[in-house]
Amino acid sequence: MPEDLTRTARAEGQPLSETDNVEDMYLTFALGGEDYGVSIGGVTEIVGMQRIMGVPDVPAWIKGVINLRGKVIPLVDVRLRFGMAERAYDDRTVIIVLEVAAAPVGLIVDGVSEVLDIPPAQIDRPGQFGRSRSPVMGLARVGDRVTILLDAEVLVADGDLALPAELEA
């Protein structure tokens, strides 16, 4: 299981309070030495690696599915999704389970970091990076670092993949 996720802080390093806006909160995670984040609003849970059942005829970045308490959850290896080198899963590798268009999806990441409150004033909207729909929704300035904020819906969408109609917007 990941390290203590109760470490929640504002981007300035201050602890969170009940008045903080969940829409400005992001679960951050490591991937190949870079910091990434997804909106905490869509995160349902974080689980350790489990036995993955392969699914034929899907893109390589779809690692398969897991059965989590009776729910079948497809898994996206975010490293492979971004064209990074595959690496062996270890005790820090986790699955971030998100609700995307009313369907659960798991993101396999190198490890989770913390939950940060990042106000919109600290987020730069990127260009499309040459793609019509980029999974990068913003670049957040967090101290002297940059955290790449991802749009989970675009991240898991793919033209070759049969997704629920709600995802194909």
N, C-alpha and C positions, 0 to 999 in steps of 0.2 A: 504494500500500500504506500502511497506517496507520503512525503514528509508532512508535518503538521500544517493543514490548510487553514488553520485559524489565524495564520499570519496574514491579516488583511490590513492594508494601509492605503492612504491616499498616495498619489504619485509623489507628493512632497515628503512622504515618510511619516505622516501623522496617522494615528489609528482612526478607523472608521467609527462613525456614530450612527444612531438610529435615524438621523436626519439626512444621511447621505442618499443620493439618488441611484437606485439600482440600474437605471439606464446608462449611467456613466461608469459602471463597474465592469471590469474585464478580468477573466481568469487568464493568467499568463502562463506560458509554458515554453520550454526549451526545445529547439529543433536545430541540430547541427551548429550549435554555438550562437544562434540568433534567438532573440526574444519575440514571441508571437502572442497574440491574445484573441480571445473570443468573448462576446458579450456574455456576462454571467446569467442574464435572463433566460437563455436557452439551455443552460447546463442543468442536467438533472442529477448527475452523480459522476464520481470518478472511481474507477475500479482498477484493480491490478490486472495484469495479463491473465488470460484464461485460454483454455483449449479452443483454437479457432478451427472451424469447419470450412474447408474450401468450397468455393462455388465455381463451377465451370463457366467459361465463355464470358468473363467480365474483365475489365481493364486490370492490369497488374497491380494498380494501387488499391484495388478492392481486395483486401486480404481474405475475406470470407465473412462468416457470421459467427456470433456467439449466442448461446441461450442463457439469458440473464433473468433468472426468476420467472421463467415461462415466456419471456419475450425474446423473439429472434431479432437480433440487432446486427445490421451490416456494419462492417468495419472498414474505414478508410485509413491507410497508412499515409499520414501527411507527408512524411519524407519522400515516399515514392510519388505522391500526387504532385509534389513540387520538383520532381526530377532529380532529387538528391540520391546519393548512394545508399543502398539498403544497408542496415546494420543489424546485428543480432539483438534481440530483445533481452533486457536485463532486469534486475530488480527495481530499477527506477522507471522503466517503461510502464506507462499507464494508458488506460482507455478513458477518454473524456466522453461521456454519454450526453448527447444533445438531443433536444426535440427540434426537428427541422420539418416545417410544414406538417405538424401533427404526427410525425413519424420519428421513432428513435433512430439515431445514427451514432456510431462510435468513432472517435478520432484517436488513432494510435500515435502517441507523441513520446519523445525521449524522456520527459519528466515535467511535472507541473512546478510552477514557481510560487506564485501568490495571487491574491485578488487585489487589484488596484482600482482606485477611483481616479479616472482620467477625464477631467472636464473637457467639453468640446473645444475650448480655447487652446488646449494642448495637442489637438489632433489636426494634422494637415491632411487634406484630401489629395490622394495621389492622382496622377493622370491614369489612363487606362493601361499603361504599359504595353501598348500594341495589341490589346485584346478587347473584344467587344464587351465582355463581362469578366472583370478581374476579381479574383477572390480577395484581393487586398482592398479593404474599405477605408483604410487610413493609416497614417504613420504618426504614432504618438511620441511626443517628447516626454521622457520620464527621466528627470535628472539629466545626466550626461549620456543616457542611452536612448535608442530609438526602438520602440516596440511596434511590430507590424501587426495591425489589427485586421482580422479576417472576417469576411462575410460567410458564415457557415453554409447558407443556402447555395451560394455560388460555388463554394469549395467542394461540396458533395455532388453538384450537378455535372452531368456529362451527356453529350449528345448521343453517345453509344449505349448509354445505360437507361434501362426502362425504370424511370422514377415515377412516384405518384404524381398525378396530374397537378396537384397543388404546387409541386416544385417547379414545374415547367411554366414559368411566368414570362 
